[in-house]
Amino acid sequence: MSSLSFIKIIVGLIFIGTAANGNLITLKGRCPFVNVKPSLVNITPFLNGVSSVTFNSIAETAPLSGINRTDITVTMEQPIPGIFKYTKRFRSKETGQCAEFLIFMKAANQPGFYDMLYQVAPNTNFVKYSGYFLAIDPKSIKSIGMACHNLPNSQYQIEVAVLSTSTSEYDKVTQEEVKNALEFYNLGYLYQYIVGIENNDKCK
């Protein structure tokens, strides 16, 4: 296995993409990072020298009204040391058109956490979020994680995304992996909000 392939596998294990544009959920309280177990992963040392890696987003959190995007892919790059750029491309269910928005991240002081700036919709201003990364399955190159933003009225917006470089299906095995991973990290209550994403490769 080449060194580049190995790096892509490691990165696939620990990547979480944040998505906005209507798929954030709002809950009471504060971002639950204080109760999360310490992360065992760190993207910083694995991205040096990698030009780009693209993932399928196979499941995401969604409000009760349902998910409003399909065909979601995320391309990761490192334009300068310590800064990670994510381009999230998707197809709108309402218009059928493809669009994209950007996410920038850097490692925070606390291991496993990342400071985020990302667009809540294409061509909008960036919003500050916090990110957290964890791995679920090294063999199938799947990953799970979350992004969170505290609101001023004792509520928070959070999103969980499940990504993979090896599949576009949110099958029963992956669903069980996601459920177990969230429970391990004291985030099991978020599982009920995660739904599979249809992917027909219409926006690649």
Beta strands, then each sheet from edge to edge (+ up, - down):
strand 1: 25-28
strand 2: 53-61
strand 3: 69-80
strand 4: 83-92
strand 5: 98-107
strand 6: 113-119
strand 7: 126-137
strand 8: 142-150
strand 9: 155-164
strand 10: 194-196
sheet 1: 1+ 9- 2+ 3- 4+ 5- 6+ 7- 8+
sheet 2: 1+ 9- 2+ 10-
end
